[in-house]
Amino acid sequence: MWARIALTLLALAPALSHAQELTPAALAPAASLARDLSVWGMFRDAGLAPKAVMVLLALCSVWNGAIFVEKALRLRAANRRADRFLAAFRAAGSLDELAPDAAGSGCALAALHRAGALELRASREAGAALAGEARDRLRERIDAAQQLVHAEAAHALGGGMSALATIGATAPFVGLFGTVWGIMTSFIGIAQTQTTNLAVVAPGIAEALLATAIGLFAAIPAVVLYNKFSRDIAAFHSRLASFRSEFALALARQLDRGGI
């Protein structure tokens, strides 16, 4: 009888081994490995808080692109108009010759010229004697009028820079918040399932780390663009200041010739 029982157990051993392999604990790693670990799959399977963070950071990346296109086109157009106007200004015989052209140019340099020309025209209409202290007061009034125009041009060019600075400074921390939340959720899942199998835990941690990756993807271009456009805007400010000095020299020459 014992020999018959032993033969029966030997015959059932493969079936019992197969049944052990199909237990839920053994299937858990396979089910975990079957999850979609692409970027879209991890986003889709992430929790509500990490998903909201990733959507916000993706919108910030789109905003970076919109600021880049707008700022690059604006600065390029401003420099081209400045080149054309500066060539016309230097070819003119007097400050008055460019006044009609400056009115319709749409250029920051033209706006500076127009402010100085209008102040000069107002002094002529007032019948002031442009000699001695009167010349100094005229220069001060022209400089003040051009300073206002310069400030307006600086404000127009600076649009969007604060957004780039904010995204560059805060996006990594926003992404880190999504990561911390996702990892916390993963640890709660570990406690509930009572398993530390890496194949089960890794997908949830990968989904959490995706938020940090997207945060860096938004922050790094923002910092680069902020530095680039800061240099470009500073160069254009220097160009405006140089033109104001050139206008003042042209005014002084015209005053010396008595052509005012």
Backbone as numpy.savetxt, mean C-alpha at the origin, in Angstrom:
# Nx Ny Nz CAx CAy CAz Cx Cy Cz
-9.52 -81.83 20.50 -10.35 -80.61 20.50 -9.49 -79.36 20.50
-8.45 -79.35 21.30 -7.59 -78.16 21.35 -6.88 -77.93 20.02
-6.56 -79.00 19.34 -5.95 -78.83 18.02 -6.92 -78.22 17.04
-8.22 -78.62 17.16 -9.23 -78.04 16.27 -9.40 -76.54 16.55
-9.41 -76.13 17.83 -9.55 -74.70 18.19 -8.37 -73.89 17.68
-7.17 -74.45 17.79 -5.97 -73.74 17.32 -6.03 -73.53 15.82
-6.48 -74.59 15.09 -6.60 -74.44 13.63 -7.64 -73.38 13.26
-8.72 -73.29 14.05 -9.76 -72.29 13.77 -9.23 -70.86 13.99
-8.48 -70.68 15.07 -7.91 -69.35 15.35 -6.91 -68.93 14.29
-6.12 -69.91 13.81 -5.17 -69.58 12.74 -5.90 -69.18 11.47
-7.02 -69.78 11.22 -7.80 -69.42 10.02 -8.44 -68.04 10.15
-8.83 -67.65 11.40 -9.48 -66.34 11.61 -8.49 -65.21 11.80
-7.19 -65.48 11.95 -6.20 -64.41 12.22 -6.17 -63.34 11.15
-6.15 -63.65 9.83 -6.16 -62.57 8.83 -7.38 -61.68 8.91
-8.55 -62.27 9.19 -9.78 -61.46 9.28 -9.72 -60.53 10.47
-9.22 -61.02 11.62 -9.12 -60.16 12.80 -8.13 -59.03 12.58
-7.03 -59.33 11.91 -6.05 -58.28 11.61 -6.65 -57.22 10.72
-7.43 -57.64 9.73 -8.07 -56.68 8.83 -9.08 -55.81 9.57
-9.82 -56.40 10.49 -10.80 -55.64 11.28 -10.11 -54.62 12.16
-8.94 -54.96 12.68 -8.20 -54.00 13.51 -7.75 -52.80 12.70
-7.38 -53.04 11.46 -6.94 -51.93 10.60 -8.07 -50.98 10.27
-9.29 -51.41 10.35 -10.43 -50.58 9.98 -11.07 -49.87 11.16
-10.45 -49.87 12.31 -10.99 -49.15 13.46 -10.91 -47.66 13.22
-11.76 -46.81 13.85 -11.74 -45.36 13.65 -10.39 -44.73 13.96
-9.70 -45.22 14.99 -8.40 -44.63 15.33 -7.41 -44.83 14.22
-7.49 -46.01 13.55 -6.56 -46.26 12.47 -6.94 -45.50 11.22
-8.24 -45.26 11.02 -8.70 -44.53 9.84 -8.50 -43.03 9.97
-8.31 -42.51 11.19 -8.20 -41.06 11.38 -7.07 -40.44 10.58
-5.84 -41.01 10.59 -4.79 -40.41 9.80 -5.09 -40.41 8.32
-5.69 -41.51 7.83 -6.02 -41.55 6.40 -7.06 -40.51 6.05
-8.06 -40.36 6.93 -9.08 -39.34 6.66 -8.47 -37.96 6.70
-7.51 -37.74 7.63 -6.87 -36.43 7.71 -6.04 -36.15 6.48
-5.30 -37.19 6.00 -4.47 -36.98 4.83 -5.30 -36.75 3.58
-6.58 -37.18 3.61 -7.44 -36.99 2.45 -7.95 -35.57 2.33
-7.71 -34.72 3.32 -8.19 -33.34 3.28 -7.45 -32.55 2.22
-8.16 -31.56 1.68 -7.57 -30.71 0.65 -6.64 -29.70 1.33
-5.34 -29.82 1.08 -4.35 -28.95 1.71 -3.84 -27.89 0.76
-4.58 -27.60 -0.30 -4.25 -26.45 -1.15 -4.63 -25.17 -0.41
-4.21 -24.03 -0.96 -4.52 -22.75 -0.30 -6.02 -22.55 -0.20
-6.73 -22.83 -1.29 -8.19 -22.66 -1.26 -8.83 -23.66 -0.30
-8.31 -24.90 -0.29 -8.87 -25.90 0.61 -8.67 -25.53 2.07
-7.47 -25.04 2.41 -7.23 -24.64 3.80 -8.09 -23.44 4.18
-8.28 -22.49 3.23 -9.16 -21.36 3.52 -10.59 -21.82 3.75
-11.04 -22.74 2.92 -12.42 -23.22 3.02 -12.67 -23.96 4.33
-11.67 -24.72 4.79 -11.84 -25.51 6.01 -11.51 -24.75 7.28
-10.99 -23.54 7.16 -10.61 -22.77 8.36 -11.85 -22.33 9.13
-11.62 -21.95 10.38 -12.72 -21.46 11.20 -13.18 -20.07 10.80
-14.23 -19.60 11.45 -14.83 -18.32 11.08 -13.87 -17.16 11.31
-13.21 -17.11 12.48 -12.31 -16.00 12.78 -11.10 -15.97 11.85
-10.36 -17.09 11.65 -9.25 -17.04 10.69 -9.70 -16.72 9.28
-10.88 -17.21 8.90 -11.37 -16.93 7.55 -11.67 -15.44 7.39
-12.28 -14.81 8.40 -12.55 -13.37 8.34 -11.25 -12.57 8.26
-10.23 -13.01 9.02 -8.94 -12.33 8.98 -8.32 -12.44 7.59
-8.39 -13.62 6.99 -7.79 -13.81 5.66 -8.51 -12.99 4.60
-9.83 -12.89 4.69 -10.58 -12.05 3.74 -10.18 -10.59 3.88
-10.07 -10.12 5.14 -9.66 -8.74 5.38 -8.27 -8.46 4.80
-7.35 -9.38 5.01 -5.98 -9.18 4.51 -5.93 -9.26 2.99
-6.77 -10.10 2.39 -6.83 -10.15 0.93 -7.34 -8.83 0.37
-8.33 -8.23 1.04 -8.82 -6.91 0.61 -7.72 -5.85 0.75
-6.92 -5.96 1.79 -5.80 -5.02 1.95 -4.80 -5.17 0.80
-4.57 -6.39 0.35 -3.67 -6.59 -0.78 -4.23 -5.96 -2.05
-5.54 -6.09 -2.25 -6.17 -5.43 -3.41 -6.03 -3.92 -3.29
-6.20 -3.41 -2.09 -6.05 -1.96 -1.86 -4.63 -1.51 -2.17
-3.65 -2.32 -1.78 -2.26 -2.01 -2.14 -2.10 -1.85 -3.65
-2.68 -2.78 -4.40 -2.57 -2.72 -5.85 -3.24 -1.48 -6.42
-4.41 -1.11 -5.89 -5.12 0.08 -6.38 -4.31 1.34 -6.10
-3.72 1.45 -4.91 -2.89 2.61 -4.57 -1.67 2.67 -5.47
-1.06 1.52 -5.73 0.11 1.48 -6.60 -0.21 2.02 -7.99
-1.30 1.55 -8.58 -1.67 1.99 -9.94 -1.98 3.48 -9.95
-2.79 3.93 -8.98 -3.18 5.35 -8.96 -1.98 6.26 -8.72
-1.13 5.88 -7.78 0.00 6.75 -7.43 1.05 6.77 -8.55
1.29 5.61 -9.16 2.28 5.56 -10.24 1.82 6.39 -11.43
0.53 6.28 -11.80 0.03 7.06 -12.93 0.02 8.56 -12.62
-0.35 8.91 -11.38 -0.40 10.33 -11.01 0.99 10.97 -11.04
1.97 10.29 -10.46 3.32 10.85 -10.43 3.93 10.91 -11.83
3.66 9.91 -12.63 4.19 9.93 -14.00 3.60 11.08 -14.79
2.28 11.27 -14.68 1.64 12.38 -15.39 2.12 13.72 -14.86
2.29 13.84 -13.54 2.75 15.11 -12.96 4.15 15.46 -13.45
5.02 14.50 -13.53 6.39 14.77 -14.00 6.41 15.11 -15.49
5.58 14.47 -16.29 5.53 14.79 -17.72 5.02 16.21 -17.95
3.94 16.57 -17.24 3.42 17.93 -17.38 4.44 18.95 -16.89
5.15 18.60 -15.82 6.17 19.51 -15.31 7.30 19.70 -16.31
7.70 18.63 -17.00 8.76 18.75 -18.02 8.33 19.69 -19.14
7.11 19.52 -19.62 6.63 20.37 -20.72 6.52 21.82 -20.29
5.97 22.03 -19.09 5.80 23.41 -18.65 7.14 24.08 -18.39
8.08 23.35 -17.80 9.38 23.94 -17.49 10.11 24.35 -18.76
9.98 23.54 -19.81 10.61 23.91 -21.08 9.99 25.18 -21.63
8.65 25.30 -21.55 7.99 26.52 -22.03 8.34 27.73 -21.17
8.46 27.53 -19.86 8.79 28.64 -18.97 10.18 29.18 -19.27
11.13 28.29 -19.48 12.50 28.72 -19.72 12.66 29.36 -21.10
11.77 29.02 -22.02 11.85 29.62 -23.35 11.14 30.96 -23.43
10.35 31.31 -22.42 9.59 32.56 -22.45 10.51 33.75 -22.18
10.13 34.90 -22.72 10.93 36.10 -22.52 10.64 36.82 -21.23
9.44 36.62 -20.68 9.07 37.30 -19.43 8.06 36.43 -18.70
7.77 36.82 -17.46 6.84 36.04 -16.66 5.42 36.12 -17.19
5.08 37.21 -17.86 3.71 37.39 -18.33 3.38 36.53 -19.55
4.36 36.14 -20.28 4.09 35.41 -21.51 3.46 34.05 -21.25
3.73 33.46 -20.10 3.22 32.13 -19.81 1.92 32.15 -19.02
1.45 33.31 -18.64 0.26 33.36 -17.80 -0.94 32.68 -18.44
-1.29 32.93 -19.71 -2.44 32.23 -20.30 -2.22 30.73 -20.38
-1.00 30.29 -20.73 -0.72 28.86 -20.82 -0.80 28.20 -19.45
-0.32 28.89 -18.44 -0.33 28.32 -17.10 -1.74 28.10 -16.59
-2.66 28.94 -16.99 -4.03 28.84 -16.49 -4.69 27.53 -16.90
-4.33 27.01 -18.07 -4.97 25.78 -18.52 -4.06 24.59 -18.56
-2.93 24.62 -17.90 -1.95 23.55 -17.99 -2.29 22.36 -17.11
-2.88 22.56 -15.95 -3.16 21.48 -15.01 -1.92 20.91 -14.36
-0.85 21.68 -14.33 0.43 21.22 -13.79 0.70 21.94 -12.48
1.38 21.26 -11.56 1.70 21.89 -10.27 2.63 23.07 -10.46
3.60 22.96 -11.36 4.49 24.09 -11.64 3.71 25.25 -12.24
2.75 24.92 -13.12 1.93 25.98 -13.70 1.09 26.68 -12.64
0.62 25.91 -11.65 -0.15 26.52 -10.57 0.73 27.46 -9.74
1.98 27.08 -9.52 2.90 27.98 -8.82 3.15 29.25 -9.62
3.34 29.08 -10.93 3.55 30.24 -11.79 2.33 31.15 -11.78
1.16 30.55 -11.86 -0.06 31.34 -11.87 -0.23 32.12 -10.58
0.09 31.50 -9.43 -0.03 32.20 -8.15 0.89 33.41 -8.11
2.15 33.24 -8.59 3.07 34.37 -8.60 2.65 35.44 -9.58
2.17 35.02 -10.78 1.77 36.01 -11.79 0.55 36.80 -11.34
-0.40 36.14 -10.66 -1.58 36.85 -10.18 -1.21 37.88 -9.11
-0.30 37.53 -8.23 0.14 38.47 -7.20 0.88 39.65 -7.83
1.66 39.37 -8.86 2.37 40.44 -9.56 1.39 41.36 -10.26
0.36 40.78 -10.88 -0.65 41.59 -11.57 -1.43 42.44 -10.58
-1.71 41.89 -9.39 -2.44 42.67 -8.38 -1.61 43.86 -7.92
-0.31 43.68 -7.82 0.55 44.80 -7.42 0.57 45.88 -8.49
0.57 45.49 -9.75 0.52 46.48 -10.83 -0.79 47.25 -10.82
-1.88 46.52 -10.64 -3.19 47.19 -10.65 -3.34 48.13 -9.47
-2.64 47.82 -8.35 -2.69 48.71 -7.19 -1.84 49.96 -7.39
-1.02 49.94 -8.46 -0.19 51.10 -8.76 0.98 51.27 -7.81
1.43 50.16 -7.21 2.54 50.26 -6.26 3.85 50.50 -7.00
4.70 51.30 -6.40 6.03 51.55 -6.97 6.93 50.39 -6.57
7.35 49.62 -7.56 8.13 48.42 -7.28 9.60 48.76 -7.19
9.99 49.34 -6.06 11.38 49.69 -5.83 11.64 49.60 -4.33
12.90 49.27 -3.98 13.29 49.25 -2.57 12.51 48.23 -1.77
11.90 48.71 -0.68 11.16 47.83 0.21 9.93 47.25 -0.47
9.37 47.96 -1.44 8.20 47.44 -2.15 8.54 46.13 -2.87
9.75 46.04 -3.41 10.16 44.80 -4.08 10.23 43.64 -3.07
10.78 43.93 -1.91 10.87 42.89 -0.89 9.49 42.42 -0.46
8.56 43.36 -0.29 7.20 42.96 0.10 6.53 42.17 -1.01
6.79 42.55 -2.27 6.23 41.80 -3.40 6.76 40.36 -3.40
8.05 40.21 -3.19 8.63 38.86 -3.14 8.02 38.04 -2.00
7.81 38.69 -0.86 7.21 37.98 0.27 5.79 37.54 -0.05
5.01 38.41 -0.70 3.64 38.05 -1.05 3.61 36.91 -2.07
4.49 36.99 -3.06 4.55 35.92 -4.06 4.97 34.61 -3.41
5.94 34.65 -2.52 6.38 33.43 -1.85 5.27 32.84 -1.00
4.49 33.70 -0.31 3.38 33.20 0.50 2.30 32.56 -0.37
1.99 33.21 -1.52 0.97 32.66 -2.42 1.43 31.31 -2.98
2.70 31.21 -3.35 3.21 29.95 -3.89 3.31 28.88 -2.82
3.55 29.28 -1.58 3.61 28.31 -0.49 2.27 27.61 -0.31
1.17 28.36 -0.45 -0.16 27.75 -0.34 -0.39 26.74 -1.45
0.00 27.10 -2.67 -0.15 26.17 -3.80 0.71 24.94 -3.59
1.92 25.13 -3.10 2.82 24.02 -2.83 2.21 23.06 -1.81
1.61 23.60 -0.77 0.99 22.76 0.26 -0.18 21.96 -0.31
-0.98 22.60 -1.19 -2.09 21.89 -1.81 -1.59 20.74 -2.70
-0.54 20.99 -3.45 0.03 19.94 -4.31 0.58 18.80 -3.46
1.21 19.13 -2.34 1.75 18.09 -1.46 0.63 17.23 -0.88
-0.47 17.88 -0.51 -1.60 17.14 0.04 -2.20 16.21 -1.00
-2.31 16.68 -2.26 -2.87 15.85 -3.32 -1.99 14.63 -3.61
-0.68 14.83 -3.61 0.23 13.71 -3.90 0.31 12.72 -2.74
0.04 13.18 -1.54 0.18 12.31 -0.36 -1.00 11.41 -0.11
-2.05 11.49 -0.93 -3.21 10.64 -0.72 -2.86 9.16 -0.84
-3.35 8.35 0.08 -3.09 6.91 0.06 -1.86 6.48 0.82
-0.96 7.40 1.14 0.26 7.01 1.84 -0.03 6.53 3.26
-0.99 7.14 3.93 -1.32 6.70 5.28 -1.90 5.28 5.26
-2.65 4.95 4.19 -3.20 3.60 4.08 -2.08 2.58 3.93
-1.08 2.89 3.09 0.06 1.98 2.93 0.80 1.80 4.25
1.00 2.90 4.98 1.70 2.80 6.26 0.92 1.95 7.26
-0.41 2.12 7.28 -1.24 1.37 8.22 -1.21 -0.12 7.89
-1.35 -0.46 6.60 -1.33 -1.87 6.20 0.02 -2.49 6.50
1.09 -1.77 6.18 2.42 -2.30 6.43 2.70 -2.54 7.90
2.12 -1.71 8.76 2.41 -1.82 10.20 1.50 -2.83 10.90
0.27 -2.99 10.44 -0.70 -3.80 11.20 -1.01 -5.15 10.57
-0.80 -5.32 9.27 -1.20 -6.58 8.62 -0.54 -7.81 9.24
0.78 -7.77 9.58 1.36 -8.97 10.20 0.70 -9.34 11.52
0.30 -8.34 12.30 -0.32 -8.62 13.59 -1.75 -9.11 13.42
-2.45 -8.60 12.41 -3.79 -9.11 12.13 -3.71 -10.57 11.70
-2.73 -10.89 10.83 -2.53 -12.28 10.44 -2.15 -13.15 11.62
-1.34 -12.62 12.52 -0.95 -13.38 13.71 -2.15 -13.66 14.60
-3.08 -12.72 14.67 -4.31 -12.96 15.45 -5.07 -14.15 14.88
-5.20 -14.19 13.54 -5.88 -15.33 12.92 -5.16 -16.64 13.18
-3.82 -16.60 13.18 -3.04 -17.81 13.43 -3.22 -18.29 14.87
-3.14 -17.37 15.81 -3.31 -17.74 17.23 -4.69 -18.35 17.46
-5.69 -17.73 16.85 -7.06 -18.26 17.03 -7.17 -19.67 16.43
-6.59 -19.85 15.23 -6.66 -21.16 14.60 -5.91 -22.23 15.37
-4.73 -21.90 15.90 -3.96 -22.87 16.69 -4.69 -23.20 17.99
-5.31 -22.20 18.59 -6.09 -22.46 19.80 -7.22 -23.44 19.51
-7.88 -23.24 18.37 -8.96 -24.17 17.98 -8.41 -25.57 17.74
-7.22 -25.65 17.14 -6.62 -26.96 16.88 -6.30 -27.68 18.19
-5.79 -26.97 19.18 -5.49 -27.60 20.47 -6.76 -28.05 21.18
-7.83 -27.29 21.01 -9.10 -27.72 21.59 -9.56 -29.03 20.93
-9.36 -29.11 19.60 -9.70 -30.35 18.90 -8.84 -31.51 19.36
-7.55 -31.26 19.65 -6.68 -32.32 20.16 -7.19 -32.84 21.51
-7.62 -31.91 22.36 -8.13 -32.31 23.67 -9.41 -33.11 23.55
-10.25 -32.76 22.58 -11.51 -33.47 22.43 -11.33 -34.85 21.82
-10.45 -34.98 20.83 -10.22 -36.28 20.19 -9.23 -37.14 20.96
-8.49 -36.52 21.89 -7.50 -37.23 22.70 -6.48 -37.99 21.84
-6.01 -37.30 20.81 -4.97 -37.87 19.98 -3.95 -36.80 19.65
-2.70 -37.20 19.60 -1.62 -36.28 19.24 -0.96 -36.69 17.93
-1.67 -37.48 17.15 -1.14 -37.91 15.86 -0.91 -36.69 14.98
0.31 -36.54 14.49 0.66 -35.35 13.70 -0.18 -35.24 12.44
-0.53 -36.37 11.85 -1.34 -36.34 10.64 -2.73 -35.79 10.90
-3.21 -35.90 12.12 -4.52 -35.35 12.49 -4.41 -33.87 12.84
-3.33 -33.50 13.51 -3.18 -32.14 14.02 -2.67 -31.17 12.96
-1.81 -31.63 12.07 -1.11 -30.73 11.13 -2.03 -29.91 10.23
-3.10 -30.48 9.67 -3.93 -29.64 8.78 -4.52 -28.41 9.46
-4.99 -28.55 10.70 -5.54 -27.40 11.41 -4.49 -26.34 11.67
-3.26 -26.75 12.01 -2.18 -25.79 12.24 -1.79 -25.11 10.93
-1.76 -25.88 9.84 -1.44 -25.29 8.54 -2.47 -24.25 8.14
-3.75 -24.52 8.40 -4.79 -23.54 8.10 -4.58 -22.26 8.91
-4.17 -22.42 10.18 -3.94 -21.24 11.03 -2.75 -20.43 10.53
-1.68 -21.12 10.14 -0.49 -20.41 9.66 -0.74 -19.70 8.34
-1.74 -20.12 7.59 -2.06 -19.44 6.32 -2.43 -17.98 6.57
-3.06 -17.68 7.70 -3.42 -16.29 8.01 -2.18 -15.42 8.15
-1.15 -15.94 8.81 0.10 -15.17 8.93 0.75 -14.97 7.57
0.73 -16.01 6.73 1.32 -15.89 5.40 0.61 -14.80 4.58
-0.71 -14.76 4.65 -1.45 -13.73 3.91 -1.19 -12.35 4.51
-1.01 -12.28 5.84 -0.67 -11.00 6.46 0.66 -10.46 5.97
1.65 -11.33 5.85 2.94 -10.90 5.31 2.83 -10.54 3.83
1.99 -11.27 3.11 1.78 -10.98 1.69 1.18 -9.60 1.49
0.37 -9.14 2.45 -0.19 -7.79 2.37 0.77 -6.74 2.90
1.55 -7.07 3.94 2.38 -6.06 4.60 3.64 -5.74 3.82
4.31 -6.76 3.28 5.59 -6.52 2.62 5.46 -5.59 1.42
4.51 -5.83 0.48 4.35 -4.86 -0.63 3.97 -3.46 -0.14
3.17 -3.39 0.94 2.77 -2.07 1.44 3.99 -1.28 1.92
4.90 -1.94 2.62 6.11 -1.26 3.10 6.99 -0.83 1.92
7.16 -1.73 0.94 7.98 -1.42 -0.23 7.40 -0.24 -1.00
6.09 -0.27 -1.22 5.44 0.82 -1.97 5.51 2.13 -1.19
5.34 2.05 0.13 5.41 3.28 0.93 6.78 3.93 0.79
7.85 3.14 0.88 9.20 3.70 0.76 9.44 4.25 -0.64
8.99 3.54 -1.66 9.20 4.00 -3.03 8.47 5.31 -3.29
7.19 5.38 -2.95 6.42 6.59 -3.24 6.83 7.74 -2.33
7.32 7.44 -1.14 7.85 8.52 -0.29 9.03 9.19 -0.97
9.92 8.39 -1.57 11.06 8.97 -2.28 10.60 9.75 -3.51
9.64 9.20 -4.26 9.16 9.88 -5.46 8.47 11.20 -5.13
7.67 11.20 -4.08 6.97 12.42 -3.69 7.95 13.46 -3.17
8.95 13.00 -2.40 9.97 13.94 -1.92 10.74 14.55 -3.08
11.01 13.74 -4.11 11.71 14.28 -5.30 10.84 15.32 -6.01
9.54 15.07 -6.07 8.66 16.06 -6.72 8.54 17.32 -5.89
8.53 17.18 -4.56 8.54 18.37 -3.70 9.79 19.20 -3.97
10.92 18.54 -4.11 12.16 19.27 -4.41 12.05 19.97 -5.75
11.36 19.34 -6.68 11.17 19.97 -7.98 10.31 21.23 -7.87
9.29 21.17 -7.05 8.45 22.36 -6.83 9.26 23.47 -6.16
10.06 23.12 -5.16 10.87 24.12 -4.48 11.89 24.73 -5.44
12.46 23.91 -6.31 13.43 24.43 -7.29 12.76 25.40 -8.25
11.53 25.07 -8.66 10.84 25.99 -9.57 10.52 27.31 -8.88
10.16 27.26 -7.60 9.90 28.51 -6.89 11.15 29.38 -6.86
12.31 28.77 -6.66 13.56 29.53 -6.70 13.82 30.07 -8.10
13.54 29.27 -9.12 13.75 29.73 -10.48 12.80 30.88 -10.83
11.56 30.79 -10.35 10.61 31.88 -10.57 11.10 33.15 -9.88
11.63 33.01 -8.65 12.12 34.18 -7.93 13.30 34.82 -8.67
14.18 34.02 -9.26 15.30 34.57 -10.03 14.80 35.30 -11.28
13.81 34.69 -11.96 13.25 35.35 -13.15 12.58 36.66 -12.77
11.90 36.69 -11.63 11.26 37.92 -11.17 12.31 38.99 -10.85
13.39 38.56 -10.19 14.43 39.54 -9.85 15.08 40.12 -11.11
15.32 39.28 -12.10 15.90 39.80 -13.37 14.96 40.76 -14.05
13.66 40.42 -14.01 12.69 41.31 -14.67 12.54 42.63 -13.90
12.64 42.56 -12.57 12.59 43.80 -11.81 13.81 44.67 -12.09
14.97 44.02 -12.20 16.18 44.79 -12.49 16.13 45.46 -13.86
15.49 44.78 -14.81 15.38 45.38 -16.15 14.29 46.43 -16.22
13.48 46.51 -15.15 12.39 47.47 -15.17 11.25 47.04 -16.05
11.11 45.70 -16.22 10.05 45.19 -17.09 8.79 44.83 -16.37
8.64 45.27 -15.13 7.42 44.96 -14.38 6.41 46.07 -14.54
